[in-house]
Amino acid sequence: MKKMMLVFNVCLLTVIVLLPVSCKQRMTVGGSDRGDTLELKHSKLLTMVIHDGYTEVKISNPWHKGSLLHTYILVDKKRSLPADLPNGTVVRTPLEKSVVFTTAHASLLGMIGARNQIGGVADLKYMLLPDIKKMVVEGRVADCGDAMSPNIEKIVDMGADAVLLSPFDNSGGYGRVEEIGIPIIECADYMELSALARAEWMKFYGMLYGRLHEAESLYDEVCREYVRLKVLAKESDVSMSMITEKMTGSVWYVAGGKSSVGQLIVDANGKYAFSEDKNSGSIAMSFEKVLDKAGDADVWVFNHYSYTPMSYSQLEKEHHGYKSFKAFKTHNIYYVNSSQVPYFEEVSFRPDYLLRDFIILLHPDLARRLGKLRYYRKVVE
C-alpha cells in the first residue's frame, strides 16, 4: 500500500495505449506539412498541430531537454487513414474502450463527459469514484487488476483502444503491455513545471476522446479561478511558510522547487524552504536535512491513507523526531485522508481546488472569505 500511495503522491501517473480494433501492431508512417498549431497557455511539454485529416501531437522529453518523448498522429475513426502521414504512433480517435490505470485520469474523463468511454480500470481499490465502482459491479467496466502488473489478457480480450499508464525516466519500458503490440501514448503531465501547465494536458486527453470543446471550457474555468485566488492571496497581511509530506521508510520525499506543488505554495503567497530547488518532481531527502531546512515551517501538510484519524501521538510513534518541528509544537499540522477524500481524483486537473486549501491554511485572515477546507483536516490532539 505504501508503495502504491507513493506512486500516487509523486505523480498520479498516466500513459495511453491504443489498440485499433482491426490491427494490433503499432501504426507509424511518415510525411509532413505545416498545419495550425493549437494555442497552449502554460504547457511546455505539449505541441499540438491540426492538419488536414489528422492532428500531430509532440511530447517533449522532460528528462532529456532538446529531445522528444513521443509523437502521436491522431486520425478520426470515421475518416480513411491519409496516405502521407508524418512519423509517429497513429491513434484512431475518439477512444471508446480505454483502460485507465490512474484515478486522476478516470476522474478527468468524468469531468469532460467521457466516463462512458472507459472500458477498464486498474487499481480500482484506490479509486474514490462511485460511478466507476458501480460500472464495474454492473459489468460495464472491467477490473484489470494491479497497475504494476495488469491483467494483459483481459485488456486484449475486451478490445481496448487505449490504456492509461505512466512514463518514468529510465523505467526500462512497459513490460507485457509493450509485448502485446498495443501502441503506447506516454502522458507526462506530472512533469510540467506548474499546476496550470499540468492541468492543460486535459486538452490532449480531450482530443483523444473527442471532447476537446469540453476540455477547453473546463480549462478556462480552472484558469479563471486559479488566477482569482492567486490575486486574493496577495491581499493577506499574514506571511507563513509550509512544508509538505513526511517520512516514507528512511526517506522524506519533499516537493521540488519547480514542481507543481512547490509552485502552488508560492502562488498561495506562502514561503517554501525548497523554492530555489530546480527539480520538477519530488526530492528524496533525509530527515535531518528536512529538519534543518524546513524545521521552522509554520504549516505542515501531508497525504495519509488510513481509515482512522491521524493524531499527534501516532505521528510521534512513526518518528520521534517529528516533535522537533515547529508545526508539531504549535499543533498546526493538516493531512489529507486519501481513503476518504477525493484528493488524487481531483487536484491534477483542478489545481484551483488545492490552491484554495493552501490559501486557507497559509492566510487565516482570508479563511472566512474562502469557507471550509476541501481536502485537509487538522491532526487530532
N, C-alpha and C positions, 0 to 999 in steps of 0.2 A: 504493500500500500504506500509506504513512504517513497518507494522508487517511482510509482506512478504519479503521486501527487507532486513530486519534484519535477517530473516531466511536464505536468500541467503548469506548475508555477513558473518554470523557466521560460516556457514558450507557448503553450497552448498550440500544438503543432498542427501542420497541415500540408498535404500534397494531394494532388488529384490525379487519379489514374483512369485512363479512358479505354473502354473496350467497345469498338464498333460491333454491332450485333453480327455482321456478316464476315468479320475478319478479326483475328486475334493477334495479328502482327502489328508492330509499331509502324505507322504510316509517316514517312518522311520523304519529301520531294524538294526540288529546287527551282529558282527563278525569282523575279522581284520587280516592283515598281513603287512609285513614291507613296501615294495614298494620303489620307487625312489623319493626323495624329490626334488622339483623344486627349484633351487637356486634363492634366492631373495637378491638383493644387499642392500636394505635400509629398507624395511618394517619390522616393529617389531610386527605387529598385525596379519599378514597372515602367514599361513603354508600350503603348497600345496604338497601333496604326490600322485604320479601317481602309481596306482596299475594295475594289470591285470584285465581289464574290467571296471574300474572306477577310479575317482580321488577324494581324500578326501581333503576337504578344511576346515581348522580350523581358526576361527577368535577369537583372544584373546579379553577379555573384557577390553576396555580401561579405564573403570571407576572402575573396581574391579580387581586389579592385582592378578594373580595366578588362575583366573577362565576363562572359555570360554564364549564368547558371543553366538557362534553358531558353529555347524559343518554341512557341506554340502557334500553330496555324488553325484558327477556329473557322469552321465551314458549316453553314446551316445544313441540317439534315435534309431539308426539303429541296436543296439545290444539288445539281451534279457536281462532282469534285472537279474544280478547274484543272485544266491540263498543265498549266505552268505556274506552280506554286514555289515560294521561297523555301529554303531548307528549314526544317523544323518538324516537330511532332504534330501530326494532324489530329484535330479533335472535332468530331461531329456534334454540333450543338442544336437545340438545347439538350443538356443532360437530363435523362428521365429516370435512371435507376442507379444513382450514385451510392457508393458506400462511404459513410462518413466516420472517420476514426476519432474525431475530436468533438467535444461538447460545444466548443465555441462556434465551430462552423455549422454544426447541426442547428444551433440556436439562430445563427445569422440567416440560414435558409428559411427559417420560420419568419424572421423579420421582413424578408423581401418577398414573401409569398411563395416560396419554393419547397415548403416542407413535404408536400406530396411527391416531390421528385427524389426523395431519399428512398433508396431501396434496401439499405442495410446500414448498421452501425457497429462500431467496436467500442469496448469499454462501457457498455450500457450501464453498469452499476455506478459509474461516476457521473452519469448524465442526470441533472435535475430538470428534466424536460418531460412533464407528464404526458404530453401529446405523443412523444416518441415512444415512451414506455407502453402507452395504450396501443399504439400501432404495432408494436412488437407482439403484444399479447394477442391481438387480432390477426396476426399473421401477415400484415401489410408491409412490415419492415422486418428484415432478417437480423438476428443477433449473430454477428460474425466473430464473436469471441474477444480475445485479448488483442489490443493494438500491437503489442510487441511480438505476438505470434498468432496472427489472424487465421481464421478458417478459410484457406485458399479455395478449397473445393466448393464451399458454399458460395463464395464470391463468383466463381466461374459458372456454377450451376444456375445462379439467378440471372445470368446475363448482364452483369453490372456494366455500366458505361462510364463509371468513374469511381475512384477510391481516394478519399482524402487522408493523406499521411503527412509526414514531416521531413524536411531536409535538414541534415546536420553536416557540419564541416568534417571531412574525413570519416563519414559514417560507415564507409565500406559497402554502400549500396542498400537495396531494399529487400534483400533475401528472396524468398519464394515469389513475392509479388512481381519481381522482375523476371523470374524464370518462366512464368506462365504467359509472357508476351504481352501483358497489358501495358499500354503506353502510360508513362507517369508524368504528371504535372507537378512540379515542385513549387510549393507555396511557402515562401519565406517571409510572410508578413511580419512575423515576430522579430525580424532583424532590422526593421525600419528604425529610424533614429528619433521618431516622435510618435505620440499616440495617434494623432490625426493622420500621419502618414501610414501607420499600420491599418487604421480603420478604412483608409481609402482603397485598400485591396478589395473591399466589398464590390467595387465596380468591376473588377476582374471576375469575381465569382458571379456577379450579376450577368455578365456576358456569357459565362459558361452555362447558366441556367435559363437564358432568355429573359432575364429580369433586370436588364440594365437600367431602365427607367426607374423602377422601384429602388434599386441600389443608389442611383444618383440622388433621388429625392430624400432617402434616408440619410445619405452622407451630408447633404446640405443642412438637414435638421441638426445633425450631430455637430457640424462646424459652427453653426449659429449659436447653439447653446454653450459649446466649449468656449468660444470667444467671449460670450457674455459673462460666463463665470470667471474667466481669466481676468477680465477687466474689473469685475466686482472684487476679486481677491486683493487687488491693489488698493482698494479703499480702506482696508483694515489698518488699524493702528497697532496691531499686535504682530510681533515678529518671532516666530517659533521655528524650531528645527525638527526633523523627522529621521528615524532610522527604520529600515524595513527588515522583515523576516527574522529567523532565529536559527540556531544550530540544527544541522541535519547530519547526524553522526558526529564526525570530528571537524566538519566544515560549516562555515556560515556563508551562504550564498546571498550577497547583497546586490542590489540593482546597480548596474554600471551607470556611470555619469551620463552616457549618451543613450541609455535605454529609455524605452517609453515610460517606465515607472519613474526613473530618475528625472525625466523631463516633466512629468506630471507634478512632481513635488515642487519643482521650480515654477511651473505655470500656476500652481496654487499659492504662489508668493511665499513659499516656505524655504528654509535653509536645508541643504543636504550635504552631508560631510563628504560625499564622494562625487559631487557635481563636476569636479575637474577631471575625473577619470574619463578616458576615451572609449571605454568598452560599451557596446550597444546591447550586450547581453548581461548575464549575471557574472559576478566576480567571486571566485572561491577564496575565502579568507579564513584565517584562524580566529578563534575567539579573542585572543589577546590583541590582534590588530584592529578588530572591530571596536573593542572596548576603548582602545587608545584613540582611535579616530572619531568615534561617534558615541562614546560613553555618556556624554553630556547632552544628548539629544532630548528635546522636550517631550516628544511624542514617539511612541514605538508602536508599529503596526506589523502584523504578520498574518499569514494564512495557516489555518489549522483544520484538519479533518477529524471530527470527533462527534459522538452522539451525546456528549455531556459538556457543560460549560467549562471554559478554561479558567483556572484560578491562579492566584499568586503562589500558593503553596505547591501547586503542580508544576509551575514554571521553575520554582526553586529546586524541586526534585529532579527536573530534567537537567538543570545545570546550576550548580550553586553560585557560579559567577554572575548570573543574571542580576543578583542583588546589588551588584556594583553599578548598574546603570541608573542614571538619574530618573528615567521614566518609571523604573521599578520602585524607586524610593518615593516618588511622588504619586504613584499609582495612576499613571497616565498611559496605560498600555491598552491597545484595542486589537481585536482579532476578527478575522472572517472565518466563520464555521462553514466551510465549503461543502459539508454534508447536508446542510440545511438552507444555505443561501446561494442563489444562482450567480455567484461571482465569476466563475470561469465561463459560464454560459454567456455573459454579457460584456465584460469590460474590454475585450479585444476590439469590438466594433461599436461599443457605446462608452468611449473613454470619458465622455462628459459626465456619466454617472459616477465614475470613480473620482474625477476631479472635484465634483461637488462634495463627496465624502471627505476628501483631503482638505478642502477649504474649511469645512465644518470643524475638523479636528485641529487645524493649524490656526484658525481665527475664531475663537469663541465669541468675539464681538459681532461676527456675521452669522452665527449659528441660528439665531432666531429668525432671520430673513430666509434661511435655506431649509428650515424644518429638520426632520429626523434623518439620521444616518440610514443609508440604503443597505450597506453591506456590513459595516463594522459594529461590533459590540464591545463594551468595556469588559476587561478581565475582572472576574468577580473577586471579592475580598477573601 
